Amino acid sequence: MSLTPMLSFVVPAFQVAPYLTECLDSLLADPDVGDEVEVVAVDDCSPDETGDLLDAYAERDPRLRVVHLATNVGLGRARNAGLEHARGEYVWFVDGDDWLPAGVVPPVLARLGHRRPDVLLLDHVEVRPDGSMLGTGSGPVLRSVVEPGPVGERPELLGLNLATSVCTKVIRRGLLDEAGLRFPPGWYEDCAFAYPLLLAAARIDTLDLVGYCYRQRPAGAITKSCSAKHFDIFEQYERMWGRIDPALPADGSLRPELFRLMVDHLLVIAGNERRLPPGLRRDFFRQVVAQYRYRLPAGGYRLPGGVTGWKHRLVRHNAYWAYATLRLGWRGMALRPRLPGGRRLVGRRVSAAPPVDAQNHPN
């Protein structure tokens, strides 16, 4: 095996035994993929047969190395542990219950070798338990990047679906050391990692292909468990702002977009039945309001259209009871029967709102 492979896959694994073979085969089984790749799999002290399956695979394929952790450390720190053993020029974090589409690794290797980006962005699909797939519609944005450059030249890259996920990014290993980037503990660790990564990268490239299959498991996904641990998101965004504030362009051009994306993300969690216990929803909303007022850009920001824009307005006015009442109505609309072709029996969304005047916001 080459001493310096082009690409290291880092695969954290905890209680994913039923999915591991599909994941690893998608990384290594392509006949056109040789010793340009390696896999560093991290058994995060999994209580099932995950560790044994990884060891058995490593016996068959020397490109796979296994790191066994003595205690469970969580997804972020398991990635960090694997990263320390990665020898490749580039690293790709792939969760142990997900997989890559057939044939995707060779074109990724070719793009890395030709363009030498700091970060390569790819599209993905969400795969539901029934096998159906949901795309992102990111193709036009990905195709629009002609030459690698910083995110300040292409701010629309920040808004790509699942932009906070590291699994849709192939990263130059040296950049992580140069920027001092590692994953923090806690849930939603990607928030404090992905945006600082994009701001630190001088050469961001894109590849318009579906490069990742993100499995929507019916049970077992940590961030879809009903728990007070979802409040970790606020600490992760504090980490994010602490890292990116010095790196943001002096003209303030990226701050409004990052602020909007943060509020969007917080509202997704606030409204999700599978994440917040009902008794904690109001407290979570209050913390969203606090973050909104503290982080609101001096020049305001452009509200999103439709229902999401109305949610932003309710956060702006700390109108929890109006939010709670309308949330029930929104959820009812979402559950209405669909017409053929997937269309819901609902009305049109309203058009995008004008920019918000920061002077009209409570401080």
Secondary structure, DSSP 8 states (H G I E B T S, - for coil): --SS-SEEEEEEESS-HHHHHHHHHHHH--TT--TTEEEEEEE-S-SSTHHHHHHHHHHH-TTEEEEE-SS---HHHHHHHHHTT--SSEEEE--TT-B--TT-HHHHHHHHHHH--SEEEEEEEEE-TTS-EE----HHHHHT--S-B-GGG-GGGGGSTTTT-GGGEEEEHHHHHHTT----SSSSTTHHHHHHHHHH-S-EEEEEEEEEEEE--SS--GGGS-SGGGGHHHHHHHHHHHHHGGGS-TT--SHHHHHHHHHHHHHHHHH-TTTS-GGGHHHHHHHHHHHHHHH--TT--B--SHHHHHHHHHHHTT-HHHHHHHHHHHHHHHTS-B-TTS-BS---------B--GGGS--
